[in-house]
Amino acid sequence: MALHLHDNGGARGQHQLPFDGHIDWPAVMKKIAATGYAGPTSLEPMNWGYEHLTIEEFLSQAFEKAGALERLRR
């Protein structure tokens, strides 16, 4: 089992990086933690709206935000 997560600003299925849309990540990760899920967390973002970033910058931000999600879950 694995989670694949993305955020959404509400305009369409944006697949934004976590914390860039409207999802309440502290609440979501608390609920996920309450299930006892201990598997990996992966992101499912698209680069829509991030065209100004290089691929390295985009991946670096994704890595940082994935770590922040993990810290919220622990």
Secondary structure, 3 states (H helix, E strand, C coil): CCEEECECCCCCCCCECCCCCCCCHHHHHHHHHHCCCCCCEEECCCCCCCCCCCHHHHHHHHHHHHHHHHHHHC
